[in-house]
Amino acid sequence: MKFTGITGNFTEANAEALAVAVFKGEKPTTGYLKDIDKLTGGLVAALIKAEEFTGESGDTALVRFTPKGSVKASRLLLVGVGPLDEYKPHSVCKLSGTATRFLRKRNIKSFALLPRYDAEVVEVVQNAVQGFITSQFELDKYKTKDKNNKQVTSLVICIDGAKPADLKNGIARGQAVGESINFTRDLANEPPNILTPTEMAKRAQAMAKEVGLKCEVLDEARMTKMGMGSLMSVSRGSSQPAKLIVLRYTPTRSTAKKGELLALVGKGITFDTGGISIKPSEGMDAMKYDMSGGATVIGTMRAIALLKPTVPVIGVVAAVENMPDGNASRPSDVVTAMNGKTIEILNTDAEGRLILADAVAYAEKQGATRIVDMATLTGAVIIALGVHNTGIMGNDQAFVDEIVGCGRAVGEGYWQLPLSPEYSKDIRSDIADIKNIGPRGKAGTIMGAVFIQEFVDKAKWAHLDIAGTAWLDSGKSHISKGPSGVAVRTLLKLVESSQ
């Protein structure tokens, strides 16, 4: 893929098509839109007047025209971006992705994008490139025919008066983020017979070598020796051995306070049958996505290595398969976690919290002072929040607020649920310290979070339940159906805001 930035007039762009942002209710009477309307002989004004194009977010209209002067493009794509006062730098990602997917269907290989956002140039360009890359990810990796092999290969970003250095920086950042999101999505999309815990670890190791991260993989013998009985209880029913993947980023120059370390911890259940508490067969195929939290951590660590922030970060992924053979954990088993707490397992399908218990305890033992864990943990969060917001909970309000703010800045939604002490009482066990589920049908998402909280000692901690947002059941104008790569951008914003 080729990316170019232009600081002068869009007519200088060498591309097959032009794509321009248009605001809801906008008329082509001033600025770029007036110039483009003139270029097309008044076709833009005619479309808007006939209400064939309104500027609503995601709205599109293609105009063919005869090039004039230095203009090389012969097609113009109008892309609606909604109200002007709601247009933010992160909106450019959707703008770019929508344009890319629309033009790709028509076999156009290059286009020039007019984002019409002259401030925050680096961020705008980053989002333009990121949207261009992520919009072209598809699910057809294993198809032998009927694959979507069309691709837009060249993007020209036109921002009048921008500094060439800002354009260059934005392009580099957009490539790092966009490719890392697609890396995350590719991991999440892999079939479970291919992406076993061992294979997940191998891919993390290969990625780490490529971008300069340190990677350590703990095997079952080592995890058992360290007392990770909670995590190991989930692995017992599978012939695939569990792995704990540890990725470390250390900046050459650190601006972090002495002793400060951010940990990103991910649930990596490569397939979840539910174990002995087996799931219904309908929809079980979607349980290949149950490692999306782990994929998010690995993809985010990849981007961190490329962006090179000045704060250290550790990524921890518990990669496990949950299967129901004769060695599997049974409801009523009692296991001991790494921090010494005993757990009564009442439902083997509440396994994500069991592996995260030891993973967050391990992260804190490695020196983490702030921990964010992410997991496709509960169906209850989908009932509560649907597919538009990720559930968030934590033990430090300022930390939770910071993450929510980072999400808002990049266009990802989070909604906080409570974690008051009363909820913790609901997971007290009669025969062990705690049980892995709460009262049937009550506050399921919160129960998962208060369980994980039991394994955090002094660190500031936040839990992201991405079960409703980790994949899309249908595609959108700017992105295909399937794994979404949710939270990667939020976590990167959190890392960079910590500098």
C-alpha positions as CSV (number, residue, x, y, z in Angstrom):
1,M,0.0,0.0,0.0
2,K,1.2,3.5,-0.9
3,F,0.4,6.6,1.2
4,T,1.0,10.2,0.2
5,G,0.3,13.5,1.8
6,I,-0.4,16.7,-0.1
7,T,-0.3,20.1,1.5
8,G,-1.5,22.0,-1.5
9,N,-4.6,21.9,-3.6
10,F,-6.4,18.6,-4.1
11,T,-6.2,19.1,-7.9
12,E,-2.6,18.0,-7.7
13,A,-3.5,14.5,-6.5
14,N,-2.6,11.7,-8.8
15,A,-5.5,9.4,-8.2
16,E,-8.4,7.7,-10.1
17,A,-11.0,9.2,-7.8
18,L,-11.6,12.0,-5.2
19,A,-13.4,11.3,-1.9
20,V,-14.7,14.3,0.1
21,A,-16.3,14.6,3.5
22,V,-19.7,16.3,3.4
23,F,-21.5,17.5,6.5
24,K,-25.2,16.9,7.1
25,G,-27.3,19.6,5.4
26,E,-24.2,21.3,3.9
27,K,-24.6,23.2,0.6
28,P,-21.8,23.6,-1.9
29,T,-21.6,27.4,-1.6
30,T,-18.1,27.8,0.0
31,G,-14.7,26.3,0.3
32,Y,-13.7,22.8,-1.0
33,L,-17.3,21.8,-1.7
34,K,-17.8,24.8,-3.9
35,D,-14.6,24.1,-5.8
36,I,-15.6,20.5,-6.3
37,D,-19.1,21.4,-7.4
38,K,-17.6,23.7,-10.0
39,L,-15.3,20.9,-11.1
40,T,-18.2,18.6,-11.7
41,G,-20.3,21.2,-13.5
42,G,-22.8,21.6,-10.7
43,L,-23.6,17.9,-10.2
44,V,-22.9,18.1,-6.4
45,A,-25.4,20.9,-6.0
46,A,-28.0,19.0,-8.1
47,L,-27.6,15.8,-6.0
48,I,-28.0,17.7,-2.7
49,K,-31.0,19.7,-4.0
50,A,-32.7,16.6,-5.2
51,E,-32.1,15.1,-1.7
52,E,-30.3,12.1,-3.2
53,F,-27.5,12.8,-0.8
54,T,-28.0,14.3,2.7
55,G,-24.6,14.1,4.4
56,E,-25.8,11.7,7.1
57,S,-23.0,9.6,8.5
58,G,-22.1,6.8,6.1
59,D,-24.2,8.3,3.3
60,T,-22.5,8.0,-0.2
61,A,-23.0,9.2,-3.7
62,L,-20.7,8.7,-6.7
63,V,-20.4,11.3,-9.4
64,R,-18.6,10.8,-12.7
65,F,-17.2,13.9,-14.4
66,T,-14.8,15.0,-17.2
67,P,-11.5,16.1,-15.7
68,K,-10.4,19.6,-16.2
69,G,-6.9,21.2,-16.0
70,S,-4.5,19.4,-13.8
71,V,-7.2,17.1,-12.2
72,K,-6.6,13.4,-13.0
73,A,-9.5,11.9,-11.3
74,S,-12.7,11.3,-13.2
75,R,-14.9,10.2,-10.3
76,L,-16.0,11.9,-7.1
77,L,-17.3,10.2,-4.0
78,L,-19.3,12.2,-1.6
79,V,-19.2,10.7,1.9
80,G,-21.5,11.9,4.6
81,V,-19.9,12.5,8.0
82,G,-23.0,13.8,9.9
83,P,-23.3,17.1,11.8
84,L,-20.3,19.5,11.7
85,D,-20.2,19.9,15.5
86,E,-19.9,16.1,15.9
87,Y,-17.0,15.7,13.5
88,K,-13.8,14.7,15.3
89,P,-10.4,13.5,14.2
90,H,-11.5,9.9,14.9
91,S,-14.4,10.4,12.5
92,V,-11.9,10.5,9.7
93,C,-11.3,6.7,10.3
94,K,-14.9,6.0,9.4
95,L,-14.8,8.5,6.5
96,S,-11.7,6.9,5.0
97,G,-12.9,3.3,5.6
98,T,-16.3,4.0,4.0
99,A,-14.7,5.6,0.9
100,T,-12.2,2.7,0.6
101,R,-14.8,0.0,0.8
102,F,-17.1,1.8,-1.6
103,L,-14.4,2.4,-4.2
104,R,-12.9,-1.1,-3.8
105,K,-16.2,-2.6,-4.9
106,R,-15.8,-0.7,-8.2
107,N,-12.3,-1.9,-8.6
108,I,-10.7,1.6,-8.2
109,K,-7.1,1.3,-7.1
110,S,-6.3,4.8,-5.9
111,F,-8.1,7.8,-4.5
112,A,-7.5,11.2,-2.9
113,L,-9.2,11.9,0.4
114,L,-10.3,15.3,1.5
115,P,-11.0,15.0,5.2
116,R,-11.7,18.7,5.6
117,Y,-10.1,18.8,9.1
118,D,-7.2,21.2,9.1
119,A,-6.3,21.0,12.8
120,E,-4.7,18.1,14.7
121,V,-3.1,17.0,11.4
122,V,-1.1,14.1,12.7
123,E,-4.2,12.5,14.3
124,V,-6.3,13.2,11.3
125,V,-3.8,11.6,8.9
126,Q,-3.3,8.7,11.3
127,N,-7.1,8.0,11.3
128,A,-7.3,8.3,7.5
129,V,-4.5,5.7,7.0
130,Q,-5.8,3.5,9.8
131,G,-9.4,3.5,8.3
132,F,-8.0,2.7,4.8
133,I,-6.1,-0.3,6.1
134,T,-8.7,-1.8,8.5
135,S,-11.5,-1.4,5.9
136,Q,-9.9,-3.9,3.6
137,F,-9.7,-6.8,6.1
138,E,-12.0,-9.6,5.2
139,L,-13.0,-13.0,6.6
140,D,-12.2,-15.1,3.5
141,K,-8.6,-16.1,4.4
142,Y,-9.4,-19.8,4.0
143,K,-11.6,-19.6,0.9
144,T,-10.2,-21.2,-2.2
145,K,-12.6,-19.4,-4.5
146,D,-15.0,-16.4,-4.4
147,K,-12.3,-14.5,-2.4
148,N,-12.5,-10.7,-2.4
149,N,-9.1,-10.0,-4.0
150,K,-10.0,-6.4,-4.9
151,Q,-7.8,-3.9,-3.2
152,V,-7.3,-0.2,-3.2
153,T,-3.5,0.2,-3.2
154,S,-2.9,4.0,-3.0
155,L,-4.3,6.8,-0.8
156,V,-3.5,10.5,-1.2
157,I,-4.4,12.6,1.8
158,C,-5.1,16.3,1.1
159,I,-4.8,18.8,3.9
160,D,-4.2,22.3,2.7
161,G,-1.4,24.0,4.5
162,A,-0.3,21.0,6.6
163,K,3.4,20.6,7.5
164,P,5.1,17.8,5.5
165,A,6.6,16.4,8.7
166,D,3.1,16.1,10.3
167,L,1.8,14.2,7.2
168,K,4.7,11.8,7.3
169,N,4.3,11.2,11.1
170,G,0.6,10.7,10.7
171,I,1.1,8.2,7.9
172,A,3.6,6.1,9.9
173,R,1.4,6.1,12.9
174,G,-1.7,5.1,10.9
175,Q,0.2,2.2,9.4
176,A,1.4,1.0,12.8
177,V,-2.1,1.2,14.3
178,G,-4.1,0.0,11.3
179,E,-1.9,-3.0,10.7
180,S,-1.9,-3.9,14.4
181,I,-5.7,-3.8,14.5
182,N,-5.8,-6.1,11.5
183,F,-3.2,-8.4,13.2
184,T,-5.6,-8.6,16.2
185,R,-8.6,-9.3,14.0
186,D,-6.7,-12.0,12.0
187,L,-5.8,-13.8,15.3
188,A,-9.4,-13.6,16.5
189,N,-10.7,-14.9,13.2
190,E,-8.5,-18.1,13.2
191,P,-10.2,-21.5,13.5
192,P,-9.5,-23.2,16.9
193,N,-8.0,-26.2,15.2
194,I,-5.3,-23.9,13.9
195,L,-5.0,-21.3,16.7
196,T,-4.3,-23.5,19.7
197,P,-2.7,-22.1,22.8
198,T,0.7,-23.3,21.5
199,E,0.1,-21.6,18.1
200,M,-1.0,-18.4,19.7
201,A,2.2,-18.3,21.7
202,K,4.3,-19.0,18.5
203,R,2.6,-16.1,16.7
204,A,3.2,-13.8,19.7
205,Q,6.9,-14.9,19.7
206,A,7.3,-14.3,15.9
207,M,5.6,-10.9,16.2
208,A,7.8,-9.9,19.2
209,K,10.9,-10.8,17.2
210,E,9.7,-8.8,14.2
211,V,9.0,-5.5,16.2
212,G,11.6,-5.8,19.0
213,L,9.6,-6.9,22.0
214,K,10.8,-9.4,24.6
215,C,8.6,-12.5,24.8
216,E,8.5,-15.2,27.4
217,V,6.2,-18.2,27.3
218,L,5.4,-20.1,30.5
219,D,4.5,-23.7,30.1
220,E,2.2,-25.8,32.3
221,A,5.0,-27.2,34.4
222,R,6.2,-23.7,35.3
223,M,2.7,-22.4,35.9
224,T,1.9,-25.3,38.2
225,K,5.2,-24.7,40.1
226,M,4.1,-21.0,40.5
227,G,0.8,-22.1,42.0
228,M,-1.5,-21.1,39.2
229,G,-4.1,-23.7,40.1
230,S,-7.0,-21.5,39.0
231,L,-5.7,-21.2,35.4
232,M,-4.6,-24.8,35.3
233,S,-8.0,-26.1,36.3
234,V,-9.4,-24.8,33.0
235,S,-6.7,-26.5,30.9
236,R,-7.2,-30.0,32.5
237,G,-9.9,-31.2,30.1
238,S,-7.9,-30.3,26.9
239,S,-5.1,-32.2,25.1
240,Q,-3.8,-28.8,24.2
241,P,-1.4,-27.5,26.8
242,A,-2.0,-24.0,28.3
243,K,0.5,-21.2,27.8
244,L,1.1,-17.9,29.6
245,I,2.4,-15.4,27.1
246,V,4.4,-12.5,28.5
247,L,5.3,-9.6,26.2
248,R,7.5,-6.7,27.5
249,Y,8.1,-3.3,26.1
250,T,10.9,-1.2,27.6
251,P,11.5,2.3,26.2
252,T,15.0,3.5,25.6
253,R,14.2,6.6,27.5
254,S,11.5,6.4,30.2
255,T,9.3,9.2,31.4
256,A,7.4,7.0,33.8
257,K,7.6,7.6,37.5
258,K,10.0,5.2,39.3
259,G,8.3,1.8,39.8
260,E,5.3,2.6,37.6
261,L,4.3,-0.2,35.2
262,L,1.2,-0.6,33.1
263,A,0.0,-4.2,32.5
264,L,-2.4,-5.3,29.8
265,V,-3.9,-8.7,30.6
266,G,-6.0,-10.7,28.1
267,K,-8.3,-13.8,28.2
268,G,-7.1,-16.2,25.5
269,I,-9.5,-19.1,25.6
270,T,-8.8,-20.4,22.1
271,F,-12.0,-22.4,22.2
272,D,-14.7,-22.6,24.9
273,T,-17.0,-25.6,25.0
274,G,-18.0,-24.6,28.5
275,G,-16.2,-27.7,29.8
276,I,-18.4,-30.1,31.9
277,S,-21.0,-27.3,32.1
278,I,-21.2,-27.6,28.3
279,K,-22.7,-24.9,26.2
280,P,-25.6,-25.5,23.8
281,S,-24.4,-26.5,20.3
282,E,-26.2,-23.6,18.6
283,G,-23.8,-20.7,18.3
284,M,-20.9,-22.6,19.9
285,D,-18.8,-21.9,16.7
286,A,-18.5,-18.3,17.8
287,M,-16.5,-19.5,20.8
288,K,-13.4,-19.3,18.6
289,Y,-13.6,-15.6,19.4
290,D,-13.2,-16.3,23.2
291,M,-9.6,-15.4,22.8
292,S,-10.3,-11.9,21.6
293,G,-9.1,-10.3,24.8
294,G,-5.7,-12.0,24.4
295,A,-5.6,-11.1,20.7
296,T,-6.2,-7.5,21.7
297,V,-3.3,-7.5,24.1
298,I,-0.9,-9.0,21.5
299,G,-2.0,-6.6,18.8
300,T,-1.8,-3.6,21.1
301,M,1.8,-4.6,22.2
302,R,2.7,-4.8,18.5
303,A,1.6,-1.3,18.0
304,I,3.3,-0.1,21.1
305,A,6.6,-1.5,19.9
306,L,6.2,0.4,16.6
307,L,5.0,3.7,18.1
308,K,7.7,3.6,20.8
309,P,6.1,5.5,23.7
310,T,8.3,6.5,26.7
311,V,6.6,4.3,29.3
312,P,7.1,0.6,30.0
313,V,4.3,-1.8,29.3
314,I,3.9,-5.5,29.9
315,G,1.3,-7.7,28.1
316,V,0.1,-11.0,29.7
317,V,-2.1,-13.5,27.8
318,A,-3.5,-16.6,29.4
319,A,-3.9,-19.0,26.4
320,V,-6.0,-22.0,27.3
321,E,-8.6,-24.4,25.6
322,N,-11.7,-25.3,27.7
323,M,-12.7,-28.9,26.8
324,P,-14.8,-31.6,28.6
325,D,-12.8,-34.8,28.8
326,G,-12.3,-37.2,31.7
327,N,-9.7,-35.0,33.3
328,A,-11.8,-31.8,33.1
329,S,-12.7,-29.8,36.2
330,R,-16.1,-30.6,37.7
331,P,-18.7,-28.3,39.3
332,S,-17.9,-28.4,43.1
333,D,-14.1,-28.8,42.6
334,V,-12.0,-26.6,44.8
335,V,-8.7,-25.1,43.4
336,T,-6.1,-22.8,44.8
337,A,-5.0,-19.7,42.8
338,M,-1.5,-18.1,42.7
339,N,-2.2,-15.7,45.5
340,G,-3.3,-18.5,47.8
341,K,-7.1,-18.0,47.6
342,T,-9.2,-21.0,47.3
343,I,-12.0,-21.2,44.7
344,E,-15.1,-23.4,44.5
345,I,-15.9,-24.0,40.9
346,L,-19.6,-24.1,40.5
347,N,-19.7,-23.6,36.7
348,T,-16.9,-24.6,34.4
349,D,-18.3,-22.3,31.7
350,A,-17.3,-19.4,34.0
351,E,-13.7,-20.2,33.0
352,G,-12.5,-16.8,31.8
353,R,-12.3,-15.3,35.3
354,L,-10.4,-18.4,36.5
355,I,-7.6,-17.9,34.0
356,L,-7.6,-14.1,34.5
357,A,-7.3,-14.6,38.3
358,D,-3.8,-16.0,38.0
359,A,-2.9,-13.8,35.0
360,V,-3.6,-10.5,36.9
361,A,-1.9,-11.8,40.0
362,Y,1.1,-12.7,37.9
363,A,1.1,-9.2,36.3
364,E,1.1,-7.6,39.7
365,K,3.9,-9.9,40.9
366,Q,5.9,-8.6,37.9
367,G,5.6,-5.1,39.2
368,A,2.5,-3.8,37.6
369,T,1.0,-0.8,39.3
370,R,-1.8,-0.3,36.9
371,I,-3.6,-3.3,35.3
372,V,-6.2,-3.4,32.5
373,D,-7.7,-6.8,31.8
374,M,-10.0,-7.5,28.8
375,A,-12.1,-10.4,28.1
376,T,-15.2,-11.7,26.3
377,L,-16.3,-12.6,29.7
378,T,-20.1,-12.6,30.0
379,G,-23.2,-12.9,27.9
380,A,-24.8,-10.7,30.5
381,V,-22.9,-7.6,29.3
382,I,-24.6,-8.0,25.9
383,I,-28.0,-8.1,27.6
384,A,-27.1,-5.0,29.6
385,L,-25.3,-2.9,27.0
386,G,-25.9,-4.5,23.6
387,V,-23.1,-4.2,21.0
388,H,-22.3,-0.5,21.1
389,N,-20.5,-0.1,24.5
390,T,-17.9,-2.2,26.3
391,G,-18.6,-2.7,30.0
392,I,-16.0,-1.3,32.3
393,M,-15.4,-1.7,36.0
394,G,-12.5,-1.1,38.3
395,N,-11.1,-0.4,41.8
396,D,-10.0,3.2,41.1
397,Q,-12.4,5.8,39.8
398,A,-9.8,8.1,38.3
399,F,-8.3,5.2,36.4
400,V,-11.7,4.1,35.1
401,D,-12.4,7.7,34.0
402,E,-9.1,7.9,32.2
403,I,-9.8,4.8,30.2
404,V,-13.4,6.0,29.3
405,G,-11.9,9.3,28.2
406,C,-9.3,7.6,26.1
407,G,-12.1,5.6,24.5
408,R,-14.2,8.7,23.8
409,A,-11.1,10.4,22.1
410,V,-10.7,7.5,19.7
411,G,-14.4,6.8,19.1
412,E,-14.9,3.7,21.3
413,G,-17.7,3.6,23.8
414,Y,-17.4,2.3,27.4
415,W,-20.1,2.2,30.1
416,Q,-19.2,1.8,33.8
417,L,-21.0,-0.7,36.0
418,P,-20.7,-0.6,39.8
419,L,-18.4,-2.7,42.0
420,S,-19.6,-1.9,45.5
421,P,-18.6,-4.2,48.4
422,E,-22.1,-5.7,48.5
423,Y,-21.5,-7.5,45.2
424,S,-18.4,-9.1,46.6
425,K,-20.5,-10.8,49.3
426,D,-22.4,-12.6,46.5
427,I,-19.4,-14.7,45.6
428,R,-18.5,-15.9,49.1
429,S,-18.4,-19.7,49.2
430,D,-19.5,-22.0,52.0
431,I,-16.5,-24.3,51.6
432,A,-13.8,-22.1,50.0
433,D,-12.8,-18.5,50.0
434,I,-14.9,-17.6,47.0
435,K,-17.0,-19.3,44.2
436,N,-16.7,-18.5,40.6
437,I,-20.3,-17.5,40.0
438,G,-22.8,-15.4,41.8
439,P,-26.6,-15.7,42.2
440,R,-28.3,-17.2,39.1
441,G,-29.5,-14.5,36.7
442,K,-28.3,-11.6,38.8
443,A,-25.6,-9.0,37.8
444,G,-23.6,-11.6,35.8
445,T,-21.1,-9.1,34.4
446,I,-20.4,-7.6,37.8
447,M,-20.0,-11.0,39.3
448,G,-17.2,-11.7,36.8
449,A,-15.5,-8.5,37.7
450,V,-15.7,-8.8,41.5
451,F,-14.2,-12.3,41.1
452,I,-11.2,-11.0,39.2
453,Q,-10.8,-8.1,41.7
454,E,-10.1,-10.7,44.4
455,F,-6.7,-11.3,42.8
456,V,-5.5,-7.7,42.6
457,D,-3.7,-6.6,45.7
458,K,-2.5,-2.9,45.5
459,A,-2.5,-2.1,41.8
460,K,-5.0,0.2,40.2
461,W,-7.2,-2.1,38.1
462,A,-9.9,-1.9,35.4
463,H,-11.8,-4.7,33.7
464,L,-13.1,-4.5,30.2
465,D,-15.9,-6.9,29.2
466,I,-15.8,-6.9,25.4
467,A,-18.2,-9.8,24.8
468,G,-20.6,-7.5,23.0
469,T,-18.1,-5.5,21.1
470,A,-15.3,-7.9,20.1
471,W,-17.1,-8.9,16.9
472,L,-19.7,-7.6,14.5
473,D,-22.6,-9.8,13.3
474,S,-22.9,-7.7,10.2
475,G,-20.6,-5.4,8.4
476,K,-20.8,-1.6,8.4
477,S,-20.0,1.0,5.8
478,H,-16.4,1.2,6.9
479,I,-15.6,-2.3,8.3
480,S,-16.4,-5.9,7.5
481,K,-18.4,-8.3,9.7
482,G,-16.4,-10.4,12.1
483,P,-13.7,-9.5,14.7
484,S,-13.6,-5.7,15.4
485,G,-10.3,-5.2,17.1
486,V,-12.1,-3.2,19.8
487,A,-10.0,-1.6,22.6
488,V,-6.7,-1.5,20.7
489,R,-7.1,2.2,20.0
490,T,-8.2,3.0,23.5
491,L,-5.3,1.1,25.1
492,L,-2.8,2.9,22.8
493,K,-4.3,6.2,23.8
494,L,-4.0,5.2,27.4
495,V,-0.3,4.3,27.0
496,E,0.5,7.5,25.2
497,S,-1.5,9.7,27.7
498,S,0.7,8.1,30.4
499,Q,3.9,9.6,29.0
